[in-house]
């Protein structure tokens, strides 16, 4: 039996979790057919009943705490609705993509809904095009929202600046119930408070001065048009809540900060009020967001209680950091998703690496696609440790996923078109043979180089220019390598012309070794160097037999015959 001032419980079956305020954790030594609960509820009258399912008590002190500490225990399963709510003050970056991805995975695994909501209440910091970029990059990554500005939905608008009337109504309700008040403190006074606190070695905080204003004083100032904000009256104590990642948590926010502003002087809400109102209106069931918001959650729960609304279940995700533990900075241009897209990185490679470096999955292996991530996602596996991202490994992730795309007939057709665009943009009028732009030729190149290249753009780098342009190689360059260049060239042409259906890398390698044996002064390794230079203009690169397969019989003969006509 555990006692508290307003309620006593006796549990005789199973483990029954209640309020951490009461620190009530009971297990009966002997199982029975039911849970017997006795208690003094509200008025003090004794209640005794036998139940086989969780009970919600009408205890004014603990009912909300119990609901928060035991999410998901109601008989009716709550529809899963999650949201990604970025601020369009910048383009989508890796940290934002990871948060969006975890929300998407949770929703799809639970058969729920993924919402994109744009939090644009800080009008002074909005970046033109950022809202569109966020939507487009989510679509490019393969995780499009089910509800958004573009997709629509029955709980819009999905832009906060279009929902000001809702925040105003909520603020009015809080004012009327005494949970909020008008604050007329000037920016100069607030700055002085901050300086005094810093001078004393204390954390700056508002002193809640305007809490003490009487009704007639407030009305006079409002009538006079004195600029003001609306602040939420923090409770002296915060209730604990159970986070899906961090477990039981409580932060006594009133001890470390003053009453927060919920409506700014320009009439726009702050994040605290807007997110609570929006999550309520949009029927959000679970909030998966960055751990930087963990401390603010107790503040948000107080807002839910003051508005008499049911809060969602929270899961705060650990931060995504650089390999050395430093923060991902938005000033690093290479953390924006648009940058990776322009560099030719595949979306599945990005999703793979940002999940591989962290936690939250039943396995941790390279090469997972979106379907794999949905299947293996497990929110209970998310740890509180920050995820360290090593972008130096990204090319390897991209190599794996590019190889898979090449091997997929449907994807490969798109890759052919994309590579063709890269070829024409890079070389354009320099191309001598139009056959290099034909799909069959490009597809052959892709299949020969799969597993070796880390991006499509690599194939239009100088190293692979021989695939699209005929190299300029002089007879003198080749003759410096061997006096038997003419014999090597002529014999190789004979081999190629006589291959027929045997034109394979294995057959060519064997025949080139036979050519070397016929020569008096040139070793096999030198034969390879001469042929590579003649065919590609480079001294290093893929094997000669692979180069010959890539170019095809006619082009190999054309390039070698051009050498003979020196």
Residue pairs with C-beta under 8 A, 6 or more apart in sequence:
1 8
1 9
1 10
2 8
2 9
2 22
2 23
2 24
2 26
4 21
4 22
4 24
4 62
5 61
6 40
6 41
6 42
6 59
6 60
6 61
6 62
7 22
7 39
7 40
7 41
7 57
7 59
7 61
7 62
8 38
8 39
8 40
9 16
9 18
9 24
9 26
9 37
9 38
9 39
10 26
10 36
10 37
10 38
11 26
11 27
11 28
11 35
11 36
11 37
12 28
12 30
12 32
12 34
12 35
12 36
13 28
13 31
13 32
13 33
13 34
13 35
14 27
14 28
14 31
14 35
15 25
15 26
15 27
16 24
16 25
16 26
16 35
17 24
17 25
17 69
17 70
18 24
18 25
18 62
18 66
18 69
18 70
19 62
19 65
19 66
19 69
19 240
20 65
20 69
20 240
20 248
20 250
21 62
21 65
21 239
21 240
22 62
33 50
33 52
34 50
34 51
34 52
35 50
35 51
35 52
35 55
36 48
36 49
36 50
37 47
37 48
37 49
37 51
37 55
38 46
38 47
38 48
39 46
39 47
39 57
39 59
40 46
40 47
41 47
41 57
41 58
41 59
42 58
42 59
42 60
53 75
54 70
54 73
54 74
56 63
56 66
56 67
57 63
57 66
59 66
64 239
64 305
65 239
65 240
67 310
68 239
68 240
68 241
68 242
68 301
68 311
69 240
69 241
69 242
69 248
70 242
71 242
71 313
72 78
72 313
78 285
79 112
79 113
79 283
79 285
80 106
80 107
80 110
80 111
80 112
80 113
80 285
80 286
81 107
81 112
81 113
81 115
81 282
81 283
81 284
81 285
81 286
82 103
82 106
82 107
82 112
82 113
82 114
82 115
82 284
82 285
82 286
82 287
82 288
83 103
83 114
83 115
83 116
83 117
83 278
83 279
83 282
83 284
83 287
84 96
84 99
84 100
84 103
84 104
84 114
84 115
84 116
84 117
84 138
84 145
85 116
85 117
85 118
85 119
85 275
85 278
85 289
86 92
86 96
86 100
86 118
86 119
86 134
87 118
87 119
87 120
87 122
87 125
88 118
88 120
88 126
88 127
88 130
88 131
88 134
89 122
89 125
89 126
89 127
89 130
90 127
90 130
90 330
91 127
91 129
91 130
91 133
91 134
91 137
91 336
91 337
91 338
92 100
92 133
92 134
92 137
92 138
92 336
92 337
92 338
93 328
93 330
93 335
93 336
93 337
94 320
94 328
94 335
94 337
94 350
94 354
94 389
95 290
95 319
95 320
95 328
95 335
96 134
97 137
97 138
97 141
97 337
97 350
97 351
97 354
98 317
98 320
98 354
98 355
98 358
98 387
99 288
99 289
99 290
99 317
100 116
100 138
100 141
100 143
101 141
101 143
101 351
101 354
101 355
101 373
102 288
102 317
102 360
102 377
103 114
103 288
104 114
104 143
105 373
105 374
105 377
106 112
106 286
106 288
106 377
106 379
107 113
107 114
107 146
108 114
108 374
109 374
109 375
109 377
112 285
113 146
113 147
114 143
114 145
114 146
114 147
115 145
115 146
115 147
115 148
115 153
115 155
115 158
115 282
115 284
116 134
116 135
116 138
116 145
116 147
116 148
116 149
116 151
116 158
117 148
117 158
117 159
117 160
117 278
117 282
118 131
118 134
118 149
118 158
118 159
118 160
119 160
119 271
119 274
119 275
120 126
120 131
120 159
120 160
120 161
121 160
121 161
121 264
121 268
121 269
121 270
121 271
121 274
122 268
123 161
123 266
123 268
131 149
131 159
133 338
135 145
135 148
135 149
135 150
137 337
137 338
137 341
138 144
138 145
140 337
140 341
140 347
141 337
141 347
141 350
141 351
142 347
142 348
142 351
142 370
143 351
143 370
144 151
145 151
146 153
147 153
147 155
147 156
147 158
147 282
148 158
149 156
149 157
149 158
149 159
155 281
155 282
155 283
157 163
160 269
160 274
160 278
161 268
163 274
163 277
163 278
163 281
164 267
164 268
164 269
166 277
166 278
166 281
167 263
167 268
167 269
167 273
167 274
167 277
168 263
168 267
170 273
170 276
170 277
170 307
171 180
171 230
171 262
171 263
171 269
171 273
173 307
174 180
174 230
174 232
174 262
174 306
174 307
175 181
175 182
175 230
177 306
178 233
179 232
179 233
179 306
180 230
180 231
180 232
180 233
180 262
180 306
181 210
181 211
181 213
181 218
181 230
181 231
181 233
181 259
182 210
182 213
182 218
182 221
182 222
182 228
182 229
182 230
182 231
183 206
183 209
183 210
183 228
183 229
183 230
183 231
183 259
183 261
184 210
184 213
184 221
184 226
184 227
184 228
185 206
185 209
185 210
186 227
190 206
193 204
193 205
193 206
193 207
194 204
197 203
197 204
197 205
198 204
203 256
203 257
205 256
205 257
205 258
206 231
206 257
206 258
206 259
207 258
208 231
208 258
208 259
210 231
211 233
211 259
213 221
221 228
222 228
227 265
228 265
229 261
229 263
229 264
229 265
230 261
230 262
230 263
231 258
231 259
231 260
231 261
231 262
232 259
232 260
232 262
232 272
232 273
232 299
232 302
232 303
232 306
233 259
234 253
234 254
234 257
234 258
234 259
234 260
234 299
234 302
235 254
235 302
236 254
237 252
237 254
238 250
238 251
238 252
238 253
238 254
238 298
238 299
238 301
238 302
239 250
239 298
239 301
239 305
240 248
240 249
240 250
241 248
241 249
241 250
241 297
241 298
241 301
241 311
241 314
242 248
242 249
243 249
243 294
243 297
243 314
243 315
243 316
244 286
244 313
244 314
244 315
244 379
244 380
244 382
245 291
245 315
245 316
245 317
245 318
245 379
245 382
245 383
245 384
246 291
246 294
246 316
246 384
249 294
249 297
249 298
250 298
251 294
251 295
251 297
251 298
252 298
253 295
253 296
253 298
253 299
253 302
260 270
260 272
260 299
261 270
262 269
262 270
262 272
262 273
262 303
263 269
263 270
263 273
264 270
269 277
272 296
272 299
272 300
272 303
273 303
275 300
276 300
276 303
276 304
276 307
276 309
277 307
278 284
279 287
279 311
279 312
280 304
280 307
280 309
284 312
285 312
285 313
286 312
286 313
286 314
286 315
287 312
287 313
287 314
287 315
288 315
288 316
288 317
288 379
289 314
289 315
289 316
289 317
290 316
290 317
290 319
291 316
291 317
291 318
291 319
291 384
292 319
293 316
294 316
297 314
297 316
300 311
301 311
304 310
304 311
315 379
315 382
317 382
318 358
318 359
318 382
318 383
318 384
318 385
318 386
318 387
319 327
319 386
319 387
320 328
320 354
320 357
320 358
320 386
320 387
320 389
321 327
321 328
321 386
321 387
321 388
321 389
322 328
322 388
322 389
323 388
323 389
323 390
323 391
323 392
325 386
325 388
328 335
328 389
329 335
330 336
333 339
334 340
334 391
337 350
340 350
341 347
343 455
343 457
344 455
344 456
344 457
345 394
345 398
345 455
346 398
346 401
346 402
346 405
348 369
348 370
348 401
349 394
349 397
349 398
349 400
349 401
349 402
350 394
351 368
351 370
351 373
352 366
352 367
352 368
352 369
352 397
352 400
352 401
353 389
353 391
353 393
353 394
353 397
354 387
354 389
355 361
355 368
355 373
356 364
356 365
356 366
356 368
356 397
357 387
357 388
357 389
357 390
358 382
358 387
359 381
359 382
359 383
359 385
359 387
360 377
360 378
360 379
360 381
360 382
361 373
361 376
361 377
361 378
361 381
362 376
362 378
362 381
363 376
366 396
366 397
366 400
367 397
367 400
367 401
367 404
368 376
369 401
369 404
395 454
395 455
396 454
398 454
398 455
399 451
399 452
399 453
399 454
402 450
402 453
402 454
402 455
402 456
403 450
403 451
404 411
405 411
405 412
405 415
406 412
406 415
406 446
406 447
406 450
407 450
412 443
412 446
413 439
415 446
415 456
416 439
416 442
416 443
416 446
418 456
419 442
419 445
419 446
419 456
419 459
419 460
420 437
420 439
420 442
422 456
422 457
422 459
422 460
423 431
423 436
423 437
423 442
423 460
423 468
424 431
424 437
426 460
426 468
427 460
427 465
427 468
427 469
430 469
431 437
431 468
431 469
432 469
432 470
433 470
433 555
435 441
435 552
435 555
436 442
436 467
436 468
441 552
444 549
444 550
444 552
445 459
445 467
445 550
446 459
448 542
448 546
448 549
448 550
449 459
449 464
449 542
449 550
452 542
453 459
458 464
459 467
460 468
463 538
463 541
464 541
465 471
465 537
466 535
466 536
466 537
466 538
466 541
466 547
466 551
467 550
467 551
470 558
470 559
470 562
471 535
471 536
471 537
471 538
471 559
472 537
473 533
473 534
473 537
473 563
474 566
475 485
475 563
475 566
477 533
478 485
478 530
478 533
478 534
478 563
479 485
481 526
481 529
481 530
481 533
482 488
482 521
482 522
482 526
482 527
482 530
483 521
484 519
484 520
484 521
484 522
485 530
485 563
486 564
487 518
487 519
488 515
488 519
488 522
488 527
488 530
488 531
489 534
489 560
489 563
489 564
490 564
491 515
491 518
492 512
492 515
492 531
492 556
492 560
493 557
493 560
493 561
493 564
495 508
495 511
495 512
495 515
496 503
496 508
496 548
496 553
496 556
496 557
496 560
497 553
497 557
499 507
499 508
499 553
503 549
503 553
504 549
505 543
505 545
505 546
505 548
505 549
506 545
508 544
508 545
508 548
508 549
509 543
509 545
512 524
512 527
512 528
512 531
512 544
512 545
513 524
515 527
516 522
516 523
516 524
516 527
519 527
522 530
528 543
528 544
529 539
531 544
532 538
532 539
532 540
532 541
532 544
532 547
533 539
534 559
534 560
534 563
535 544
535 547
535 548
535 551
535 556
535 559
535 560
536 547
541 547
542 550
548 556
551 559
